Amino acid sequence: MEKISYPATQRRYRADEHIRELTAGVRLSHKVFIQPLFVDASVEAPRYVDGLNEVRVDSTVSVIETIAADLEAGITKFLLFPVPAKKSVKNFDYSFAVAVIKNIRTHFGDRVWVAADLCLCSYTEHGHCGILNEKGTKLLNNPTVAELAKYATLLADAGANCIAPSDMMDGRIGAIRAQLDVLGYDDVSIMSYAAKFSSQFYGPFRDACHSAPSAGGLKNRKTYQIDAANLNDAVASALRDEKEGADILMVKPAALYTDVIKTLKQQTLKPVAAYHVSGEYAAVEMLAEKGMADRSAVHLEVWTAMVRSGADIIISYAARNAKQWIEEKKY
């Protein structure tokens, strides 16, 4: 009987760990990870967030302990979400966010890079990302932008390295950049939530920040966040933000939107950040909790997919584990 021979081609690249490392197109590094931080003015002791394994909302005291531990784990970059104790519809008090950033800077100096999330959803009684009309049926673009620009300068003055506007108003990047430059903060960067979709995967985050929308005539954020079905809107919004002065363009969510990351990366030379959001993170954690997957291996696979799509920066609730997991080579 004639022996059948099959040509050995692709499987040679999979033969052992060494050749897989040499030929991998993606090489993860913990140095490109950003760890989100929640700090709540109303808590005296940290509380853990429902659905977000190992993620907690810190007090002004415990956040220092959290950052110190993250530094030991190799993470030096953070995205801060300050949650004030008092909510209102106007005349917002930003003193808590300012105090938190100053406290972090006092303790850690230049050892840490702090991006401050810029939005009004944690400040407003209705939970929306800006100022509503009197009937509560529409989010007003220009008054919101003016308020955000004011807030941004206070965050920069407190010591934020980066401003991260997540509100999705038109023109806010240009307004913030102009205001920062006028006041001499030209070295403060802007990481824009450039392609932020109206998603079902934000639930645990809204619990952490007390930011679920609840206005009488405006029950969701679909009038200002991007429709999941509209790729062109996402790319156009991101490229507009680039022209207005954004230094980093973020795609949020990320794991289910790798096509957006890829398409955007093909049209910009700016760094693209991928935000693995709370619901996506929770889904991975539930798989691991049920014994259906290896926790670190799944996170590593997700991160690899995002980098393979074109992401330069990864924002993940598991960022503090990145160095250890990457070194363990489970991906």
C-alpha positions in Angstrom: 0.0 0.0 0.0 1.4 3.3 -1.0 2.3 5.6 1.9 0.5 8.9 2.0 2.6 11.8 2.9 1.2 15.1 4.1 3.3 18.3 3.8 4.4 19.7 7.1 3.9 23.4 7.0 2.0 25.3 9.6 2.4 22.8 12.5 6.1 23.4 12.7 5.3 26.8 14.2 3.4 25.1 17.0 5.9 22.3 17.7 7.2 23.6 21.1 7.0 26.6 23.4 10.2 28.1 22.0 9.1 28.3 18.4 5.6 29.5 19.5 7.3 32.4 21.3 9.6 33.3 18.4 6.8 33.4 15.8 4.0 35.0 17.9 2.6 38.1 16.4 1.4 39.4 19.8 3.6 40.0 22.8 1.8 41.2 25.8 3.5 43.5 28.3 2.1 44.7 31.7 3.6 48.1 31.0 0.7 48.9 28.6 -2.0 48.1 31.1 -4.1 50.6 33.0 -5.9 49.7 36.3 -9.3 51.4 37.0 -9.7 52.7 40.6 -13.0 53.6 42.3 -12.9 56.0 45.2 -16.2 56.9 47.0 -16.5 59.9 49.3 -19.3 58.1 51.2 -17.5 55.0 52.3 -15.2 54.7 55.3 -14.0 51.2 54.5 -13.6 49.6 51.1 -16.5 47.6 49.6 -16.4 45.0 46.9 -18.5 45.4 43.7 -21.2 42.9 42.9 -20.1 40.9 39.9 -16.6 42.2 39.8 -14.4 39.6 41.5 -11.5 41.2 43.5 -12.6 44.7 42.5 -13.5 47.1 45.3 -14.6 50.7 45.8 -12.0 52.4 48.0 -12.2 55.1 50.6 -9.7 58.0 50.5 -7.5 56.1 52.9 -7.7 52.6 51.4 -7.0 53.8 47.8 -3.5 54.5 48.9 -3.1 51.0 50.1 -4.6 49.7 46.8 -2.2 51.7 44.7 0.8 50.6 46.8 -0.1 47.0 46.3 -0.6 47.5 42.5 2.8 49.1 42.3 4.3 46.0 43.9 2.6 44.0 41.2 4.1 46.1 38.4 1.2 48.4 37.6 2.0 52.1 37.5 -0.9 53.5 35.4 -4.4 54.2 36.7 -7.8 55.4 35.6 -9.5 57.1 38.5 -13.3 57.2 39.0 -14.1 59.6 41.9 -17.6 59.2 43.3 -18.8 62.2 45.3 -21.1 61.9 48.3 -23.6 64.6 47.1 -25.5 64.7 43.9 -27.3 67.6 42.3 -28.5 69.0 39.0 -26.2 72.0 38.8 -23.4 73.8 40.8 -21.5 70.5 41.1 -18.8 70.2 43.8 -15.6 68.7 42.4 -13.6 69.1 45.6 -13.6 65.4 46.4 -12.0 64.4 43.1 -9.4 67.2 43.4 -8.5 66.0 47.0 -8.2 62.4 45.9 -5.8 63.2 43.1 -3.7 65.5 45.3 -3.5 62.8 47.9 -2.4 60.2 45.4 0.2 62.6 44.1 1.5 63.4 47.6 2.0 59.8 48.4 3.4 58.5 45.1 4.7 61.5 43.2 5.8 60.7 39.7 5.8 56.9 40.4 2.3 56.8 39.1 0.5 58.0 36.0 -3.1 59.1 36.8 -5.8 59.5 34.2 -9.0 61.0 35.6 -12.3 60.0 34.2 -14.2 63.2 33.2 -18.0 62.9 33.4 -21.0 64.1 35.3 -22.9 60.9 35.7 -21.7 60.4 39.3 -22.6 64.0 40.2 -26.1 64.3 38.7 -29.2 63.2 40.5 -30.6 61.8 37.3 -27.4 59.7 36.5 -26.9 61.1 33.0 -23.6 62.3 31.7 -24.4 66.0 31.6 -27.0 68.7 32.0 -30.5 68.0 31.1 -33.2 70.4 29.8 -35.9 71.5 32.3 -38.3 68.7 31.2 -35.5 66.1 31.7 -36.0 64.8 28.2 -32.8 65.9 26.5 -29.1 66.1 27.4 -27.8 69.6 26.5 -24.6 69.4 24.6 -23.0 72.9 24.9 -23.7 73.6 28.6 -22.4 70.1 29.4 -19.2 70.8 27.4 -18.6 74.1 29.2 -19.0 72.3 32.6 -16.7 69.5 31.6 -14.0 72.0 30.5 -14.2 73.6 33.9 -13.9 70.3 35.7 -11.0 69.2 33.5 -8.9 72.2 34.5 -9.5 71.4 38.2 -8.3 67.9 37.7 -5.2 69.0 35.8 -4.4 71.5 38.5 -4.7 68.8 41.2 -2.1 66.7 39.4 -3.8 64.5 36.9 -1.5 63.4 34.1 -4.4 62.7 31.7 -8.0 63.7 31.3 -10.3 61.0 30.1 -13.7 62.4 28.9 -16.3 59.7 28.9 -19.5 61.8 28.3 -19.6 61.5 24.5 -20.7 65.1 23.9 -19.8 66.7 20.5 -16.9 69.1 20.7 -15.8 68.4 24.2 -12.2 67.4 23.2 -11.6 70.6 21.4 -13.0 72.7 24.3 -11.0 70.8 26.9 -7.8 70.9 25.0 -8.2 74.7 24.4 -8.9 75.3 28.1 -5.9 73.2 29.2 -3.5 74.9 26.8 -4.7 78.4 27.8 -3.9 77.6 31.5 -0.5 76.1 30.7 -1.4 72.4 31.0 -0.1 71.6 27.5 1.7 68.5 28.9 -1.6 67.0 30.3 -2.8 64.5 27.8 -6.4 63.6 26.8 -7.5 60.0 26.5 -10.9 60.3 24.8 -13.7 57.7 25.1 -13.8 58.2 21.4 -15.9 55.1 20.4 -18.1 54.5 23.5 -21.1 52.4 22.7 -24.5 52.2 24.4 -23.9 48.8 25.8 -25.5 46.2 28.1 -22.1 45.4 29.6 -21.8 48.4 32.0 -24.0 47.1 34.8 -21.4 46.4 37.5 -19.6 49.7 36.8 -22.9 51.6 37.4 -23.2 49.9 40.7 -19.7 51.0 41.6 -20.2 54.6 40.6 -23.9 55.0 41.5 -24.4 56.3 37.9 -27.4 54.4 36.5 -29.6 56.9 34.4 -33.0 57.6 35.9 -34.4 60.7 34.4 -38.2 60.7 33.9 -38.1 61.2 30.1 -34.6 59.9 29.3 -34.2 56.4 30.6 -31.0 55.4 28.8 -28.0 57.0 27.1 -28.8 56.1 23.5 -29.1 59.7 22.4 -25.4 60.4 23.1 -23.6 57.0 23.2 -23.0 55.1 20.0 -25.4 52.5 18.6 -23.7 49.1 18.6 -24.9 48.7 14.9 -23.1 51.8 13.7 -19.4 51.2 13.0 -19.2 54.3 10.8 -20.4 56.6 13.6 -17.8 55.1 16.0 -14.9 55.7 13.6 -16.1 59.2 12.6 -16.4 60.1 16.3 -12.9 58.9 17.0 -11.3 60.6 14.1 -13.1 63.9 15.0 -11.7 63.6 18.5 -8.2 63.1 17.0 -8.6 66.3 15.0 -9.7 68.2 18.1 -6.6 67.2 20.1 -7.1 63.7 21.7 -3.8 62.0 22.3 -5.3 58.5 22.9 -8.5 57.1 21.3 -10.4 54.6 23.4 -12.8 51.9 22.2 -15.4 50.8 24.9 -16.4 48.0 25.2 -13.5 46.2 23.7 -13.7 42.4 23.7 -16.9 42.4 21.7 -15.8 45.3 19.5 -12.4 44.2 18.1 -13.6 45.0 14.6 -13.9 48.6 15.7 -10.4 48.6 17.1 -9.1 47.1 13.9 -11.0 49.5 11.6 -9.9 52.6 13.7 -6.3 51.5 13.9 -6.2 51.3 10.1 -7.1 55.0 10.0 -5.1 56.6 12.8 -1.5 56.8 14.0 -2.8 57.7 17.5 -2.5 55.0 20.2 -5.8 53.1 20.6 -6.9 52.0 24.1 -9.2 49.0 24.6 -11.4 49.1 27.7 -12.4 45.6 28.8 -15.5 46.8 30.6 -17.2 45.5 33.8 -19.7 43.2 32.2 -17.1 41.6 29.9 -14.8 41.2 32.9 -17.7 39.7 35.0 -18.4 37.2 32.2 -14.9 35.9 32.3 -14.9 35.7 36.1 -18.2 33.8 36.1 -16.7 31.2 33.7 -13.8 30.7 36.0 -15.9 30.6 39.1 -18.0 27.8 37.6 -14.9 25.9 36.8 -15.5 26.1 33.1 -12.2 27.9 32.3 -8.8 28.9 33.7 -9.2 32.4 35.0 -5.8 33.8 34.0 -5.7 32.0 30.7 -9.1 33.4 29.6 -8.1 37.0 30.5 -4.8 36.5 28.6 -6.7 35.3 25.6 -9.0 38.2 25.6 -6.1 40.7 26.0 -4.3 39.0 23.2 -7.3 39.3 20.9 -7.6 43.0 21.6 -3.9 43.6 20.9 -4.1 41.5 17.8 -6.9 43.7 16.6 -4.7 46.8 17.0 -5.0 47.9 20.6 -1.9 49.6 22.0 -3.2 50.1 25.6 -5.5 47.8 27.7 -7.7 49.0 30.5 -8.7 46.0 32.6 -10.0 45.4 36.1 -7.5 42.5 36.2 -4.5 44.7 35.1 -2.9 44.2 38.5 -2.5 40.6 37.6 -1.1 41.2 34.2 2.6 41.0 35.0 2.3 37.7 36.9 0.0 36.1 34.4 2.1 37.1 31.4 5.3 35.7 33.1 3.5 32.4 33.8 3.0 32.1 30.0 -0.5 30.7 30.1 -1.5 32.2 26.8 
